[in-house]
Amino acid sequence: MASKCTTVLFAGVLASMAAPTHASPRVISLDQCADQYVVALSPRETIVGLSYRADDADSHLRALAVGLPQRRITTESILAARPTLAVRYWGGDARLEAALATHGVRVVKIEDATDFDGVRTNVRTVAAALDQPARGEAIVADMDRRLAVSANAWKGRPGLYLTPSGYTAGQGTFIDRILAAAGIANAAPQAGFAPVRLEDVVLGPPRGFVLGFFDRLSAAFERWGMGRHQALQKRLPDRTLASLPASVLSCPGWFAAEGVETLARAAPPKDAKE
């Protein structure tokens, strides 16, 4: 079922199709994260290419990508689509950017946001490049509304973020800000992304888990990860605060606020005893 965010974006797409788009650039996306920004912010008929991961299971707006062309991220393939603007997070490299610039294609970068202010900046930057500032502001406003209604839901309860491969995320990461937005005190022992030992997770002090990417546990690269260990699996049912899907975590986007909402909905009622 499409999320409320996706429903709002579908409505925006339909409206943009009825409006004149002569000023909008012909845009191509160079990676999966950029796909999200392009399909959310650009009039559909001006999108001349998305990445081959645009409709993968961990692509948040994969429903909006259906029917749009997918292209290889090579200079030849991109130029064949005749874009005037390319949007990228990590796709391509400096040589590709230089080659596109030589042919008059402007490249707009999505920065590696580590907080929601960074996401606001990214949305507004891409929206301005696409000549869609109103759509950008609508997305920012919806994100801020979700954050406001979810604030401090967990009232400072400690929580350890955990991925199937046994990594956690401490201070200085976007995950840390997602937890904080829902009122969860990050229990990661150090800053940044780092592995945690199974013994520390299973035998350490009591704390709740916030799971990330566990909906992708069947992926081949997680086959031997910590997430499959029997000792951890026995503890997850009673100690999991919430599980966040890959589609809200794989890119620093406004839809991370949906992850904050997921955390907030799992919190005890406000009138529950401490």
VOMAR-327267 format. One line per field, with one value per residue: residue number from 1; x, y, z of N, C-alpha, C in turn. Coordinates in nm, 2 decimals. Example, Ala and Ser with C-alpha at 12.3 -4.5 7.8 and 13.67 -1.06 7.14 Angstrom:
% VOMAR-327267
k: [1 2]
n_c1: [1.32 1.28]
n_c2: [-0.57 -0.22]
n_c3: [0.78 0.71]
ca_c1: [1.23 1.37]
ca_c2: [-0.45 -0.11]
ca_c3: [0.78 0.71]
c_c1: [1.32 1.29]
c_c2: [-0.33 0.00]
c_c3: [0.78 0.79]
***
This chain:
% VOMAR-327267
k: [1 2 3 4 5 6 7 8 9 10 11 12 13 14 15 16 17 18 19 20 21 22 23 24 25 26 27 28 29 30 31 32 33 34 35 36 37 38 39 40 41 42 43 44 45 46 47 48 49 50 51 52 53 54 55 56 57 58 59 60 61 62 63 64 65 66 67 68 69 70 71 72 73 74 75 76 77 78 79 80 81 82 83 84 85 86 87 88 89 90 91 92 93 94 95 96 97 98 99 100 101 102 103 104 105 106 107 108 109 110 111 112 113 114 115 116 117 118 119 120 121 122 123 124 125 126 127 128 129 130 131 132 133 134 135 136 137 138 139 140 141 142 143 144 145 146 147 148 149 150 151 152 153 154 155 156 157 158 159 160 161 162 163 164 165 166 167 168 169 170 171 172 173 174 175 176 177 178 179 180 181 182 183 184 185 186 187 188 189 190 191 192 193 194 195 196 197 198 199 200 201 202 203 204 205 206 207 208 209 210 211 212 213 214 215 216 217 218 219 220 221 222 223 224 225 226 227 228 229 230 231 232 233 234 235 236 237 238 239 240 241 242 243 244 245 246 247 248 249 250 251 252 253 254 255 256 257 258 259 260 261 262 263 264 265 266 267 268 269 270 271 272 273 274]
n_c1: [0.09 0.06 0.23 0.13 0.28 0.37 0.12 0.06 0.26 0.19 -0.04 0.07 0.22 0.03 -0.09 0.12 0.14 -0.07 0.00 0.18 0.51 0.73 0.95 1.09 1.37 1.51 1.56 1.79 1.86 2.13 2.17 2.03 1.94 1.93 1.72 1.49 1.46 1.43 1.20 1.01 1.02 1.03 0.84 0.67 0.69 0.93 1.13 1.40 1.54 1.62 1.80 1.90 1.82 1.59 1.34 1.38 1.34 1.42 1.39 1.24 1.04 0.95 0.71 0.64 0.84 0.77 0.73 0.89 1.19 1.48 1.83 2.17 2.45 2.65 2.86 2.78 2.53 2.38 2.40 2.27 2.01 1.96 1.96 1.93 1.99 2.14 2.10 2.27 2.38 2.57 2.63 2.82 3.13 3.40 3.51 3.29 3.12 3.26 3.27 2.99 2.95 3.10 2.94 2.73 2.55 2.42 2.52 2.37 2.42 2.34 2.39 2.56 2.36 2.35 2.16 1.82 1.81 2.00 1.87 1.65 1.79 1.89 1.66 1.55 1.75 1.76 1.50 1.50 1.67 1.52 1.33 1.10 1.02 0.79 0.69 0.90 0.89 0.65 0.71 0.90 0.75 0.57 0.74 0.83 0.59 0.55 0.77 0.71 0.48 0.58 0.77 0.98 0.85 0.94 1.05 1.32 1.42 1.67 1.81 1.95 2.06 2.06 2.19 2.15 2.40 2.55 2.62 2.62 2.50 2.63 2.68 2.68 2.57 2.31 2.12 2.14 2.01 1.75 1.67 1.68 1.49 1.25 1.27 1.44 1.72 2.04 2.21 2.45 2.80 3.00 3.10 2.98 2.96 2.99 3.11 2.94 3.00 2.86 2.84 2.83 2.59 2.40 2.46 2.50 2.41 2.05 1.86 1.67 1.62 1.66 1.58 1.74 1.71 1.64 1.43 1.55 1.69 1.71 1.87 2.16 2.41 2.38 2.38 2.54 2.55 2.53 2.26 2.12 2.19 2.12 2.11 2.07 1.83 1.66 1.63 1.52 1.23 1.13 1.28 1.28 1.23 1.13 1.12 1.29 1.24 1.45 1.39 1.34 1.58 1.80 1.88 1.96 1.69 1.38 1.18 1.28 1.15 0.92 1.02 1.08 0.82 0.73 0.88 0.77 0.50 0.53 0.59 0.52 0.19 0.13 0.03 0.11 0.26 0.58]
n_c2: [-0.12 0.22 0.48 0.77 0.98 0.90 0.91 1.18 1.27 1.14 1.29 1.54 1.48 1.43 1.68 1.83 1.73 1.85 2.11 2.37 2.30 2.42 2.56 2.38 2.18 1.91 1.62 1.39 1.12 1.00 0.80 0.58 0.73 0.99 0.93 0.94 1.21 1.32 1.20 1.28 1.56 1.66 1.74 1.48 1.43 1.55 1.40 1.22 1.00 0.74 0.57 0.22 0.11 0.23 0.11 -0.08 -0.29 -0.14 0.12 0.41 0.56 0.39 0.32 0.55 0.54 0.36 0.29 0.49 0.58 0.38 0.41 0.33 0.44 0.60 0.81 0.81 0.69 0.86 1.11 1.04 1.06 1.32 1.52 1.83 1.87 1.69 1.49 1.39 1.18 0.98 0.85 0.80 0.98 1.21 1.24 1.18 1.39 1.61 1.54 1.56 1.83 1.95 1.90 2.07 1.99 2.04 1.96 1.87 1.83 1.61 1.65 1.48 1.45 1.49 1.55 1.68 1.94 1.94 1.78 1.94 2.15 2.00 1.93 2.17 2.27 2.09 2.12 2.39 2.38 2.24 2.41 2.40 2.52 2.54 2.28 2.17 2.31 2.22 1.95 1.97 2.09 1.89 1.70 1.83 1.85 1.58 1.53 1.71 1.60 1.37 1.42 1.36 1.12 0.88 0.97 0.99 0.73 0.48 0.35 0.11 0.13 -0.11 -0.31 -0.59 -0.68 -0.63 -0.37 -0.04 0.30 0.60 0.92 1.21 1.09 1.05 0.86 0.88 1.13 1.07 0.89 1.06 1.25 1.11 1.09 0.91 0.80 0.77 0.47 0.39 0.31 0.47 0.74 0.79 0.53 0.19 -0.14 -0.37 -0.60 -0.93 -1.04 -0.82 -0.71 -0.91 -0.98 -0.74 -0.44 -0.40 -0.28 -0.13 -0.22 -0.06 -0.16 -0.17 -0.21 -0.47 -0.58 -0.66 -0.88 -1.13 -1.09 -1.18 -1.08 -1.06 -1.31 -1.44 -1.27 -1.09 -1.06 -1.29 -1.46 -1.70 -1.64 -1.37 -1.35 -1.47 -1.27 -1.05 -1.03 -0.94 -0.71 -0.53 -0.21 -0.08 -0.15 -0.03 0.01 -0.06 0.12 0.37 0.44 0.42 0.64 0.99 1.14 1.33 1.15 1.00 1.10 0.96 0.73 0.82 0.87 0.60 0.50 0.66 0.59 0.34 0.38 0.38 0.47 0.82 0.86 0.64 0.46 0.53]
n_c3: [0.00 -0.08 0.09 0.28 0.21 -0.05 -0.17 -0.17 -0.33 -0.57 -0.63 -0.68 -0.90 -1.10 -1.10 -1.20 -1.46 -1.58 -1.60 -1.76 -1.87 -1.99 -1.89 -1.74 -1.68 -1.88 -1.72 -1.57 -1.35 -1.15 -0.97 -0.71 -0.49 -0.59 -0.76 -0.60 -0.53 -0.79 -0.90 -0.71 -0.73 -0.99 -1.28 -1.44 -1.72 -1.79 -1.71 -1.82 -1.76 -1.52 -1.26 -1.27 -1.04 -0.95 -0.92 -0.73 -0.43 -0.20 -0.28 -0.20 -0.34 -0.54 -0.66 -0.80 -1.00 -1.18 -1.52 -1.61 -1.80 -1.76 -1.73 -1.82 -1.63 -1.79 -1.99 -2.26 -2.26 -2.10 -2.24 -2.47 -2.40 -2.40 -2.18 -1.98 -1.73 -1.46 -1.17 -0.88 -0.62 -0.53 -0.77 -1.07 -1.14 -1.09 -1.35 -1.51 -1.45 -1.55 -1.82 -1.88 -1.82 -2.03 -2.24 -2.19 -1.98 -1.68 -1.35 -1.05 -0.71 -0.44 -0.11 0.16 0.39 0.74 0.92 0.97 0.89 0.69 0.50 0.44 0.31 0.09 -0.04 -0.12 -0.28 -0.50 -0.58 -0.66 -0.88 -1.05 -1.11 -0.94 -0.69 -0.52 -0.50 -0.36 -0.12 -0.02 0.03 0.23 0.43 0.49 0.59 0.82 0.96 1.03 1.19 1.40 1.52 1.62 1.81 2.09 2.16 2.29 2.52 2.60 2.63 2.63 2.33 2.10 1.78 1.53 1.26 1.03 0.97 1.19 1.26 1.42 1.48 1.58 1.74 1.52 1.29 1.05 1.14 1.41 1.45 1.36 1.56 1.78 1.71 1.76 2.03 2.14 2.32 2.20 2.23 2.13 2.16 2.06 1.83 1.49 1.23 1.33 1.40 1.63 1.90 1.91 2.17 2.33 2.26 2.32 2.59 2.71 2.90 2.98 2.71 2.46 2.11 1.80 1.50 1.18 0.83 0.85 0.71 0.48 0.54 0.41 0.20 0.01 0.10 0.37 0.47 0.65 0.86 1.18 1.24 1.19 1.39 1.64 1.91 1.92 1.78 1.96 2.15 2.02 1.99 2.24 2.30 2.09 1.99 1.76 1.41 1.13 0.78 0.49 0.29 0.40 0.50 0.33 0.20 0.24 0.29 0.29 0.36 0.57 0.79 0.80 0.91 1.16 1.25 1.25 1.47 1.67 1.68 1.79 2.05 2.41 2.53 2.61 2.86 3.00 3.27 3.40]
ca_c1: [0.00 0.14 0.23 0.06 0.38 0.36 -0.01 0.07 0.34 0.11 -0.13 0.16 0.26 -0.09 -0.11 0.23 0.12 -0.17 0.05 0.28 0.64 0.83 1.07 1.15 1.48 1.51 1.64 1.82 1.91 2.25 2.18 1.90 1.90 1.88 1.59 1.39 1.45 1.38 1.06 0.93 1.02 1.03 0.73 0.70 0.73 1.06 1.23 1.44 1.62 1.65 1.90 1.85 1.78 1.48 1.23 1.42 1.25 1.46 1.37 1.12 0.93 0.96 0.59 0.64 0.93 0.72 0.70 0.99 1.31 1.60 1.95 2.31 2.52 2.77 2.85 2.71 2.39 2.32 2.39 2.17 1.88 1.96 1.92 2.00 2.03 2.16 2.10 2.34 2.42 2.70 2.64 2.91 3.25 3.44 3.52 3.16 3.07 3.34 3.22 2.86 2.96 3.15 2.82 2.63 2.46 2.45 2.50 2.33 2.46 2.27 2.49 2.54 2.30 2.36 2.05 1.71 1.84 2.07 1.77 1.58 1.87 1.90 1.53 1.53 1.85 1.72 1.37 1.53 1.74 1.42 1.22 0.99 1.03 0.67 0.68 1.00 0.84 0.54 0.77 0.97 0.64 0.51 0.84 0.83 0.47 0.57 0.86 0.65 0.39 0.66 0.88 0.99 0.76 1.00 1.09 1.46 1.45 1.79 1.79 2.06 2.04 2.14 2.17 2.17 2.55 2.61 2.67 2.54 2.53 2.64 2.67 2.73 2.51 2.17 2.05 2.13 1.91 1.62 1.64 1.66 1.36 1.15 1.29 1.52 1.86 2.12 2.30 2.58 2.91 3.10 3.05 2.99 2.92 3.09 3.05 2.93 3.02 2.74 2.84 2.79 2.45 2.32 2.49 2.52 2.30 1.92 1.82 1.58 1.68 1.59 1.64 1.74 1.74 1.61 1.34 1.64 1.77 1.72 1.97 2.27 2.52 2.36 2.36 2.62 2.55 2.48 2.11 2.07 2.24 2.01 2.11 2.01 1.70 1.58 1.60 1.46 1.09 1.10 1.36 1.28 1.14 1.07 1.21 1.28 1.27 1.56 1.34 1.35 1.72 1.90 1.91 1.93 1.58 1.27 1.10 1.32 1.05 0.83 1.08 1.05 0.68 0.72 0.93 0.68 0.38 0.56 0.62 0.41 0.10 0.18 -0.02 0.16 0.35 0.73]
ca_c2: [0.00 0.34 0.56 0.90 1.06 0.87 0.95 1.32 1.29 1.11 1.40 1.64 1.44 1.45 1.83 1.89 1.69 1.93 2.24 2.39 2.27 2.47 2.61 2.28 2.11 1.77 1.58 1.25 1.08 0.92 0.69 0.55 0.84 1.09 0.89 0.98 1.35 1.35 1.16 1.36 1.70 1.70 1.70 1.34 1.43 1.61 1.30 1.14 0.88 0.71 0.46 0.09 0.08 0.31 0.04 -0.19 -0.29 -0.04 0.25 0.45 0.60 0.30 0.32 0.66 0.52 0.27 0.35 0.59 0.51 0.36 0.42 0.31 0.57 0.62 0.93 0.78 0.66 0.99 1.21 1.00 1.10 1.47 1.60 1.95 1.86 1.56 1.50 1.28 1.17 0.91 0.79 0.86 1.02 1.34 1.24 1.19 1.53 1.69 1.51 1.62 1.98 1.98 1.89 2.16 1.93 2.09 1.85 1.92 1.73 1.59 1.64 1.37 1.51 1.41 1.59 1.72 2.07 1.91 1.73 2.06 2.22 1.92 1.93 2.31 2.29 2.02 2.19 2.52 2.35 2.19 2.51 2.35 2.55 2.52 2.14 2.15 2.36 2.13 1.83 2.01 2.12 1.76 1.64 1.90 1.81 1.45 1.54 1.77 1.51 1.25 1.46 1.31 1.01 0.78 1.04 0.97 0.59 0.44 0.25 0.08 0.10 -0.23 -0.37 -0.73 -0.71 -0.60 -0.23 0.06 0.43 0.69 1.06 1.25 1.02 1.08 0.77 0.95 1.24 1.00 0.84 1.18 1.31 1.04 1.09 0.79 0.83 0.67 0.39 0.35 0.35 0.57 0.82 0.74 0.39 0.10 -0.28 -0.41 -0.74 -1.00 -1.06 -0.69 -0.69 -1.01 -0.99 -0.61 -0.38 -0.40 -0.17 -0.16 -0.22 -0.01 -0.23 -0.11 -0.30 -0.61 -0.63 -0.71 -0.99 -1.24 -1.06 -1.27 -1.02 -1.07 -1.45 -1.48 -1.15 -1.11 -1.06 -1.43 -1.55 -1.75 -1.58 -1.24 -1.37 -1.50 -1.15 -0.94 -1.01 -0.86 -0.59 -0.44 -0.09 -0.07 -0.19 0.06 -0.06 0.00 0.22 0.50 0.46 0.40 0.77 1.10 1.21 1.37 1.03 0.95 1.14 0.85 0.64 0.88 0.84 0.46 0.49 0.73 0.50 0.22 0.42 0.36 0.59 0.93 0.85 0.52 0.48 0.51]
ca_c3: [0.00 -0.09 0.21 0.27 0.14 -0.19 -0.22 -0.19 -0.45 -0.69 -0.66 -0.73 -1.04 -1.18 -1.12 -1.29 -1.59 -1.64 -1.60 -1.86 -1.81 -2.08 -1.82 -1.66 -1.75 -1.90 -1.61 -1.55 -1.22 -1.17 -0.87 -0.65 -0.40 -0.68 -0.82 -0.51 -0.55 -0.92 -0.92 -0.62 -0.75 -1.13 -1.36 -1.49 -1.86 -1.81 -1.66 -1.93 -1.72 -1.38 -1.25 -1.28 -0.90 -0.92 -0.88 -0.63 -0.31 -0.11 -0.33 -0.13 -0.43 -0.65 -0.74 -0.90 -1.10 -1.28 -1.65 -1.65 -1.86 -1.68 -1.81 -1.76 -1.59 -1.87 -2.07 -2.39 -2.24 -2.05 -2.35 -2.57 -2.35 -2.42 -2.06 -1.96 -1.59 -1.40 -1.03 -0.83 -0.48 -0.54 -0.90 -1.15 -1.08 -1.14 -1.50 -1.57 -1.43 -1.64 -1.95 -1.89 -1.83 -2.16 -2.33 -2.15 -1.89 -1.54 -1.25 -0.91 -0.61 -0.32 -0.01 0.25 0.51 0.87 1.01 0.89 0.83 0.57 0.41 0.39 0.21 -0.03 -0.11 -0.18 -0.38 -0.62 -0.63 -0.73 -1.00 -1.14 -1.12 -0.87 -0.55 -0.44 -0.46 -0.26 0.01 0.03 0.08 0.35 0.52 0.53 0.67 0.94 1.03 1.08 1.30 1.51 1.59 1.67 1.90 2.23 2.19 2.38 2.65 2.64 2.66 2.55 2.22 2.02 1.64 1.49 1.13 1.03 0.96 1.32 1.27 1.48 1.43 1.69 1.71 1.39 1.18 1.03 1.22 1.55 1.45 1.35 1.70 1.87 1.67 1.83 2.18 2.18 2.35 2.13 2.32 2.06 2.25 1.99 1.72 1.36 1.21 1.38 1.44 1.77 1.92 1.95 2.31 2.39 2.23 2.39 2.73 2.77 2.98 2.91 2.63 2.34 1.98 1.68 1.39 1.05 0.72 0.88 0.61 0.38 0.60 0.32 0.10 0.01 0.17 0.51 0.50 0.77 0.95 1.32 1.25 1.18 1.50 1.72 2.04 1.90 1.74 2.08 2.23 1.94 2.01 2.36 2.32 1.98 2.00 1.63 1.29 1.02 0.65 0.41 0.20 0.46 0.55 0.23 0.13 0.33 0.23 0.37 0.40 0.70 0.89 0.81 1.00 1.29 1.28 1.29 1.60 1.76 1.69 1.87 2.19 2.50 2.54 2.69 3.00 3.06 3.39 3.37]
c_c1: [0.09 0.12 0.16 0.15 0.37 0.23 0.00 0.15 0.27 0.02 -0.05 0.20 0.15 -0.11 0.00 0.21 0.02 -0.12 0.16 0.42 0.75 0.96 1.14 1.26 1.45 1.61 1.67 1.88 2.03 2.26 2.04 1.85 1.85 1.75 1.48 1.36 1.39 1.24 0.96 0.91 1.01 0.90 0.76 0.75 0.86 1.17 1.27 1.52 1.63 1.75 1.83 1.80 1.65 1.36 1.26 1.34 1.29 1.46 1.24 1.01 0.93 0.83 0.58 0.74 0.88 0.68 0.80 1.12 1.42 1.72 2.08 2.37 2.66 2.75 2.76 2.56 2.31 2.30 2.29 2.03 1.86 1.91 1.99 2.04 2.04 2.17 2.18 2.37 2.56 2.73 2.74 3.04 3.29 3.46 3.39 3.10 3.13 3.29 3.08 2.87 3.01 3.04 2.70 2.52 2.50 2.43 2.47 2.35 2.37 2.38 2.46 2.49 2.32 2.25 1.94 1.73 1.91 1.97 1.69 1.66 1.88 1.77 1.52 1.63 1.81 1.59 1.40 1.59 1.63 1.31 1.09 0.99 0.91 0.65 0.78 0.95 0.73 0.60 0.84 0.86 0.58 0.61 0.84 0.71 0.49 0.67 0.80 0.56 0.46 0.76 0.86 0.89 0.81 1.06 1.23 1.50 1.57 1.75 1.92 2.02 2.12 2.09 2.20 2.32 2.62 2.67 2.57 2.58 2.52 2.62 2.73 2.67 2.36 2.08 2.03 2.02 1.77 1.58 1.60 1.52 1.24 1.17 1.36 1.67 1.95 2.22 2.42 2.70 3.01 3.03 3.06 2.93 3.03 3.03 3.04 2.94 2.88 2.73 2.79 2.64 2.36 2.34 2.50 2.40 2.16 1.90 1.74 1.67 1.60 1.66 1.63 1.78 1.71 1.50 1.42 1.73 1.80 1.83 2.10 2.39 2.50 2.35 2.43 2.63 2.50 2.33 2.05 2.11 2.13 2.00 2.05 1.86 1.60 1.54 1.53 1.31 1.05 1.17 1.36 1.18 1.06 1.17 1.18 1.32 1.38 1.51 1.34 1.49 1.83 1.95 1.88 1.81 1.47 1.18 1.16 1.23 0.94 0.88 1.07 0.91 0.66 0.77 0.83 0.55 0.41 0.59 0.50 0.32 0.16 0.14 0.03 0.26 0.49 0.78]
c_c2: [0.12 0.42 0.69 0.99 1.03 0.91 1.10 1.35 1.25 1.22 1.51 1.61 1.47 1.60 1.88 1.85 1.78 2.08 2.25 2.37 2.32 2.51 2.50 2.21 1.97 1.71 1.43 1.23 0.98 0.81 0.68 0.66 0.95 1.06 0.94 1.13 1.39 1.32 1.24 1.51 1.75 1.66 1.57 1.35 1.49 1.51 1.21 1.02 0.87 0.60 0.33 0.04 0.15 0.24 -0.08 -0.18 -0.19 0.10 0.30 0.49 0.52 0.29 0.43 0.64 0.43 0.34 0.45 0.52 0.50 0.35 0.38 0.44 0.57 0.75 0.92 0.77 0.79 1.09 1.17 1.04 1.25 1.55 1.73 1.96 1.72 1.58 1.37 1.29 1.10 0.86 0.87 0.90 1.16 1.35 1.25 1.33 1.62 1.67 1.57 1.77 2.02 1.98 1.98 2.10 1.97 1.97 1.92 1.80 1.73 1.57 1.53 1.43 1.42 1.46 1.64 1.86 2.04 1.86 1.85 2.13 2.14 1.93 2.07 2.33 2.22 2.08 2.31 2.49 2.30 2.29 2.47 2.39 2.53 2.37 2.11 2.19 2.27 2.00 1.86 2.03 1.99 1.69 1.70 1.87 1.67 1.45 1.61 1.68 1.39 1.29 1.41 1.19 0.91 0.84 1.00 0.82 0.55 0.33 0.23 0.05 -0.02 -0.28 -0.52 -0.77 -0.68 -0.46 -0.14 0.19 0.53 0.83 1.10 1.18 1.07 0.99 0.83 1.05 1.18 0.95 0.96 1.24 1.24 1.02 0.97 0.84 0.73 0.60 0.34 0.40 0.45 0.64 0.75 0.59 0.30 -0.03 -0.29 -0.56 -0.81 -1.02 -0.93 -0.66 -0.78 -1.00 -0.85 -0.56 -0.38 -0.27 -0.21 -0.15 -0.14 -0.07 -0.16 -0.21 -0.44 -0.67 -0.68 -0.82 -1.10 -1.21 -1.14 -1.21 -1.03 -1.21 -1.49 -1.37 -1.19 -1.12 -1.20 -1.52 -1.58 -1.68 -1.44 -1.25 -1.40 -1.37 -1.04 -0.92 -0.92 -0.73 -0.50 -0.33 -0.07 -0.12 -0.09 0.00 0.01 0.12 0.36 0.54 0.47 0.53 0.88 1.19 1.25 1.26 0.96 1.00 1.04 0.74 0.69 0.85 0.69 0.44 0.55 0.65 0.38 0.25 0.40 0.49 0.70 0.92 0.72 0.55 0.45 0.38]
c_c3: [0.00 0.04 0.18 0.19 -0.01 -0.25 -0.26 -0.32 -0.58 -0.73 -0.73 -0.87 -1.13 -1.21 -1.22 -1.43 -1.66 -1.66 -1.71 -1.80 -1.90 -2.02 -1.75 -1.74 -1.78 -1.81 -1.61 -1.41 -1.24 -1.06 -0.80 -0.56 -0.48 -0.74 -0.73 -0.53 -0.68 -0.94 -0.83 -0.67 -0.90 -1.20 -1.44 -1.64 -1.89 -1.76 -1.78 -1.89 -1.57 -1.38 -1.26 -1.14 -0.86 -0.87 -0.79 -0.51 -0.21 -0.16 -0.28 -0.23 -0.56 -0.73 -0.84 -1.01 -1.21 -1.41 -1.70 -1.71 -1.76 -1.77 -1.74 -1.73 -1.66 -1.95 -2.19 -2.36 -2.19 -2.16 -2.45 -2.53 -2.36 -2.29 -2.06 -1.81 -1.54 -1.25 -0.98 -0.68 -0.48 -0.68 -0.99 -1.08 -1.14 -1.29 -1.57 -1.56 -1.53 -1.78 -1.98 -1.91 -1.97 -2.26 -2.28 -2.05 -1.75 -1.45 -1.11 -0.82 -0.49 -0.21 0.09 0.38 0.63 0.97 0.92 0.83 0.69 0.46 0.36 0.28 0.08 -0.11 -0.19 -0.29 -0.51 -0.67 -0.71 -0.87 -1.10 -1.16 -1.06 -0.72 -0.46 -0.40 -0.36 -0.12 0.07 0.09 0.22 0.46 0.57 0.62 0.81 1.03 1.10 1.20 1.42 1.59 1.66 1.78 2.04 2.26 2.29 2.50 2.70 2.67 2.57 2.45 2.14 1.88 1.60 1.35 1.13 1.02 1.09 1.34 1.35 1.43 1.55 1.65 1.58 1.27 1.17 1.12 1.36 1.55 1.43 1.49 1.79 1.84 1.73 1.98 2.23 2.21 2.29 2.22 2.25 2.14 2.19 1.88 1.59 1.35 1.26 1.41 1.59 1.78 1.96 2.10 2.38 2.37 2.31 2.54 2.79 2.85 2.90 2.84 2.51 2.21 1.88 1.56 1.26 0.94 0.74 0.78 0.49 0.43 0.51 0.21 0.12 0.10 0.32 0.56 0.62 0.87 1.09 1.33 1.24 1.30 1.59 1.85 2.03 1.86 1.86 2.16 2.15 1.98 2.13 2.37 2.20 2.00 1.87 1.52 1.18 0.89 0.58 0.33 0.26 0.51 0.45 0.16 0.23 0.27 0.33 0.43 0.52 0.81 0.90 0.91 1.14 1.34 1.32 1.43 1.70 1.79 1.78 2.02 2.28 2.50 2.64 2.84 3.07 3.17 3.34 3.42]
***
